[in-house]
C-alpha cells in the first residue's frame, strides 16, 4: 500500500486540483482493494473447485449433491450402522438361546486337576 501511495503522488504539489484528484484516487483504491481481493479469491476458489469436480467428480466436495453416483456417500454410513446393529442383535440372540455348557463329569474333573493341579494350590493361592 505504501508503494502505491508513493507512485500515485501528483507531479506538482502546487496544483490544488491535482491534489484533490490524487486524494480521491487513493481513497477509492483503499476501498476497492479489499473487496477486489475478496472477489478474486472467491473466483480463484470456485475455479479450483470446478476443476477438481470436473476431473475427479463430485466426490471431492465436502457436501456433494445427492445423485445416483454419490448415493453411496450419503447412504453408506447409515447402511453400515444398520448392518452393525443387525449383527449385534443376531449375536446377542444366539448367546441367549445357546444351551449352557454341560457340567464336568468325575473323569473330566480328575483330568483338569491333574493338568492344572488341585484347587487352591496355585501360586496365587494365599
N, C-alpha and C positions, 0 to 999 in steps of 0.2 A: 504494500500500500504506500509506503514511504517513497518507493521508486516511482510509482505512478504520480505522486504529488510533485516530485522533482521534475519529471518530464512534462507535466502539464502546466508549469508556470508560464505566465504570459511573457511575451518577448519584451514589452515595455511596461514597467510598473506605473508610469505616469498616467496612462490612459485609464480612467475610471470604468469605461465601457468594457475594456478587455478584462479588468479585474472582476467585474460583475459576471462576465461570461465564464471566466475561469472558475469562479466560486460556484456558479450554477452547474458547470460540468462536473466538478469534484463531488458536489453533494449528490448529483444524480448517479455518479459512478459508485458512491458509497452505498446508496440504496439498492442499486441494481446488482451489485456484485454478489451479496449473499443469496439473493433469490435466483440469480442466474447460475450460481454454483449448485444450488439445490436442484434446480431444473436439470442441469447437465448430469448430476449424479443420478437422478432418478431415471433419466433417459439411458444412461450407461448401464444401470442395473437391469432395467427392463430389456434392453438389447441382449445383455448377457444371459438373462433367464430365457428369453426367446430362443437364443442359440442353443442352450443346453436342452430345452424341451424339444426343439427340432431334431437335435442329434440323438438324444437318449430317450425321449418320450416323457410322459407326464410323471414318471416315477421320481424325477429329480426335484419335484416341488415338495414343499412341506405339507401342503394340503392339496393333493391332486384332485382334479374333478372326478366325480363318480361316473365311470364309463365301464363298458364291458372289459376293457383291458386293465383297468385299475380296481375292479371289483374285489379281487383277492386282497389287495392292500387294505381296503376298507372293511371287508368281512373276515379276513384272516384271523385277527385277534379274537373276535367273538367265536369263530369256529374252533380255535384252539382251546378257548376257555370251556366251551361246551364239551369238547372231546375229553378234556381233563376231568371235568365234573362227572361225566358218564363213566369214565374209567374208575374214578374213586368210588362211585356208587356200586359198580359191579364188584369191585374188590371187597368192599365192606359187606355186601350181601353174601358173598361166598364165605367170608370168615364167619359170619353169624350162623349160616346154615351148615357149616362144616362140622362133621362129627368130632367129638372130643377124642383125643388120643387114649387108647386103652391103657389101663394101669399095668405096671410091670409085674410079671409073674415071679415066682420064687427063684426060678433059674436065672432069669434076667437080672434080678436084684443081686444075686451072688456074683454074676459076671461083672456088673458095674462096680461092686465093692472090691473085687479082685483087681480091676483095672485102675480104679480111682482111689482105692483104699477105703477103710471103714469111715462112716460119717463122724465128723469131729476130730479126725486125726490129721487133718491137713495142716499146712504151715500157718494158715490164717486162724486156726482154732486157738482159743486162749483159755 
